Amino acid sequence: MFPHTGRSIEILYNTGYHFRVDYLPDQQLRWTSLADRADGGPLTGTETYHLHQQSPTIFTLNWIEDSGLTVSQNLDFAAKQAYTFMTWADPTARGGRAFLEHVGRITML
């Protein structure tokens, strides 16, 4: 069980992405973009995630969005850091998938 269920955080990434994340019951989260989305993507979404607890304060969450975007996110609540790796379909990229790695600062709400 994810101990942050029922809580919310903000993540401001070094890439300029900025999200509010609400952790819902049943291993679901709702993300809301707080920054302009240049790619025209959605501004919010609700996702079912898979959870792996690495330590009392470090968690890995993985999910696949309806668009095919995949997200693997390591959250270190003690260090207040998020390490996120995203991939999406791109026929010009290696293996047909483009990626973005970014590091963010977690703020508990």
C-alpha positions, 0 to 999 in steps of 0.5 A: 500500500502506498502511504501517500494515498489521499495526499497530493504533491507538486513536482517541478522538473528541470525540464520545465514540466510542472505537475500536481499529483493527487494519489487516489485509492486503488493505486490510481493517481491524477496528474495535472499539468501546471505548466504550458504544454507546447505539444498540445497534450492533455492537461490532466489525466487519471492513471492506474500505476504499479508500485514497488517500494524500495525503502520506507521513503523511496517508491517506484511508480510505473504506468501507461497512459491511453496515448501510449506514453509510458512513465517510470517514476522514482520518488524519494520523499526523504530527499524530496526528489523525483526521477522520471523516465518517459517514452512515447511512440516516435518512428524516427527514434531508436526502437520507434520510441522517443524518451525524456529523462528529468529530475524534479523537486517534490513539494508536499501539499 
